[in-house]
């Protein structure tokens, strides 16, 4: 890996994720910084790197619509004229499972700031994390049993029934690649310890992230929420949130659709999560310290997420994640990936443990 810099991170995105070639045209669909999500410098960082790659670059302000995200006719026209479309905007994430034109190279960036582009998160070779994702997917697809625990009392078990067809995951390219294909939750049961509920970035609503005075346990049976255990005021608040959000969107309240954990040890979140829950939910989930459930709605990513902190994930008795640390070397073929990509190996040796928890 070259000396880390924002430009190197942007070149990694363009060359190793998007597969950009000299002469390609790039459309950057961006969200202005006044929405408090992407910082003011990211468009310029990527545009300068695109010029280094010999790309023609255009930009389009797509704003942010929390209630009704759509690809407008004007935007679709601009997208049709480009070889590569990069979303430096939540619009790409909001619509990644639905409306994107299938014949285009479309990338959604989870690097939200110049600092993120200059960190190990964006600089470590994209191919390393594609390989790690594939190795985790293969291990889960072969697994007979899987157990998730955490220090607060999470304990769920099941048999992963992975959908590794194109329908099981989004076809939009994600940069950096920081999670494996979601594990369907219908074959899992147990309890999940949560300190708060928060939205998934699919849609936005008031009281987006209620916190609890003490950890609450969500009880799950074969991918259905069966109730909450904890202090009565916290349980009442959790139930009220589910009642309200399910009614707001007309969705199945008690579905636990799927889950995944982070695979990218460079995915740090240096701000307090409470300063901007929406940004935290859209940026921190790739850290191995976070395991993330999609709930409330029979689709990915649902509308309410559970976040398990510092999970241990045992696959056929082997702890691939241990107290929030992914041991890639324990995966079949994992050590070979680390040997091939020393930039990734360095991150696993010294992971970023900052995930925005209040100090």
URSUL-V754246 format. One record per backbone hydrogen bond with DSSP energy under -0.5 kcal/mol. CO is the residue of the C=O (numbers start at 0). NH is the residue of the N-H. E is the energy in kcal/mol with one decimal. If there is no record, write none. Layout:
CO	NH	E
CO	NH	E
//
This chain:
4	8	-2.0
5	9	-2.3
6	10	-2.8
7	11	-2.1
8	12	-1.8
9	13	-2.5
10	14	-3.0
10	15	-0.6
11	15	-1.4
11	16	-1.0
12	16	-0.9
12	17	-2.7
13	19	-3.0
20	23	-2.5
23	55	-2.2
24	82	-1.2
24	83	-2.2
25	27	-0.5
25	57	-2.4
26	28	-0.7
26	85	-2.8
27	29	-0.7
27	59	-2.4
28	87	-2.4
29	61	-2.7
29	62	-0.8
31	34	-1.6
32	35	-2.4
38	41	-0.9
40	44	-2.2
41	45	-2.2
42	46	-2.7
43	47	-2.4
44	48	-1.6
45	49	-2.5
46	50	-1.7
47	51	-1.6
48	52	-1.6
49	54	-2.6
50	53	-1.2
53	22	-2.9
55	25	-3.3
57	27	-2.9
59	29	-2.4
59	61	-0.6
63	65	-0.6
65	203	-1.2
69	71	-0.9
71	75	-2.8
72	76	-2.0
73	77	-2.1
74	78	-2.9
75	79	-2.2
76	80	-1.0
78	81	-1.5
82	104	-1.3
83	26	-2.8
84	86	-0.5
84	106	-2.8
85	28	-2.8
85	87	-0.8
86	108	-2.1
87	30	-2.3
88	91	-1.0
88	92	-0.6
89	93	-3.0
90	94	-1.8
92	95	-1.0
94	97	-1.7
94	99	-0.7
100	103	-0.9
103	105	-0.8
104	84	-2.8
105	172	-2.6
106	86	-3.3
107	174	-2.4
109	111	-0.8
111	38	-2.6
112	116	-2.1
113	117	-1.5
115	118	-1.4
115	121	-0.9
118	121	-0.6
118	122	-2.2
119	123	-1.9
124	127	-1.2
124	128	-0.9
125	129	-1.7
126	130	-2.1
127	131	-2.1
128	132	-2.3
129	133	-2.2
130	134	-2.2
131	135	-2.7
132	136	-3.0
133	137	-2.4
134	138	-2.1
135	139	-2.7
136	140	-2.6
137	141	-1.5
138	142	-1.0
144	315	-2.4
145	157	-1.9
146	313	-2.8
147	155	-2.2
148	311	-2.8
149	152	-1.9
153	149	-1.1
154	190	-1.9
155	147	-2.6
156	188	-2.2
157	145	-2.1
157	159	-0.5
159	161	-0.6
161	163	-0.7
164	167	-1.8
165	168	-0.9
172	107	-2.7
174	109	-3.6
174	110	-0.6
175	177	-0.6
177	262	-2.5
177	263	-0.6
181	183	-0.6
182	258	-1.5
184	187	-2.1
186	158	-1.0
187	222	-1.8
188	156	-2.5
189	219	-3.0
190	154	-3.0
191	217	-2.9
193	215	-2.7
194	211	-2.4
197	304	-3.8
202	200	-0.5
207	198	-0.6
209	196	-2.3
215	193	-2.9
215	217	-0.6
216	218	-0.5
216	228	-2.4
217	191	-2.4
218	225	-2.9
218	226	-0.9
219	189	-2.8
220	223	-0.9
222	255	-2.6
223	220	-2.6
226	218	-3.0
228	216	-3.0
230	233	-0.7
230	234	-2.5
231	235	-2.5
232	236	-1.9
233	237	-2.5
234	238	-2.5
235	239	-2.3
236	240	-2.1
237	241	-2.1
238	242	-2.7
239	243	-2.5
240	244	-2.7
241	245	-2.3
242	246	-2.0
243	247	-2.5
244	248	-1.7
245	249	-1.1
245	250	-1.8
250	252	-0.7
251	254	-0.9
251	296	-1.3
253	224	-3.1
254	256	-0.6
254	295	-2.2
256	184	-2.3
257	293	-3.2
258	182	-3.4
259	291	-3.3
260	179	-0.8
262	264	-0.7
263	266	-1.9
264	351	-3.0
265	120	-0.6
265	267	-1.9
268	355	-0.6
271	274	-1.9
271	275	-0.5
272	275	-1.1
275	279	-2.4
276	280	-2.9
277	281	-1.3
278	282	-0.9
279	282	-1.1
279	283	-2.6
283	286	-2.1
285	263	-2.5
286	261	-0.8
286	289	-2.3
288	309	-2.9
289	261	-1.9
290	307	-3.3
291	259	-1.9
292	294	-0.6
292	305	-1.0
293	256	-1.9
293	257	-1.1
294	302	-1.7
294	303	-2.2
295	302	-1.4
296	298	-1.5
303	294	-2.1
304	197	-1.3
305	292	-2.8
305	307	-0.5
306	308	-0.5
307	290	-2.3
310	323	-2.8
311	148	-2.3
311	313	-0.6
312	314	-0.6
312	319	-1.7
312	320	-1.3
313	146	-2.1
313	315	-0.6
314	317	-1.9
316	318	-0.6
317	314	-2.8
317	319	-1.5
319	326	-3.4
320	312	-1.5
321	324	-0.7
324	321	-2.4
325	327	-1.0
326	329	-2.1
327	330	-1.8
330	333	-2.5
330	334	-0.5
332	336	-1.4
333	337	-2.1
334	338	-2.5
335	339	-1.9
336	340	-2.0
340	343	-1.0
340	344	-2.0
341	345	-2.3
342	346	-1.0
343	347	-2.2
344	348	-1.9
345	349	-1.2
347	350	-0.6
350	352	-0.8
352	354	-0.7
353	268	-3.0
355	272	-3.0
//
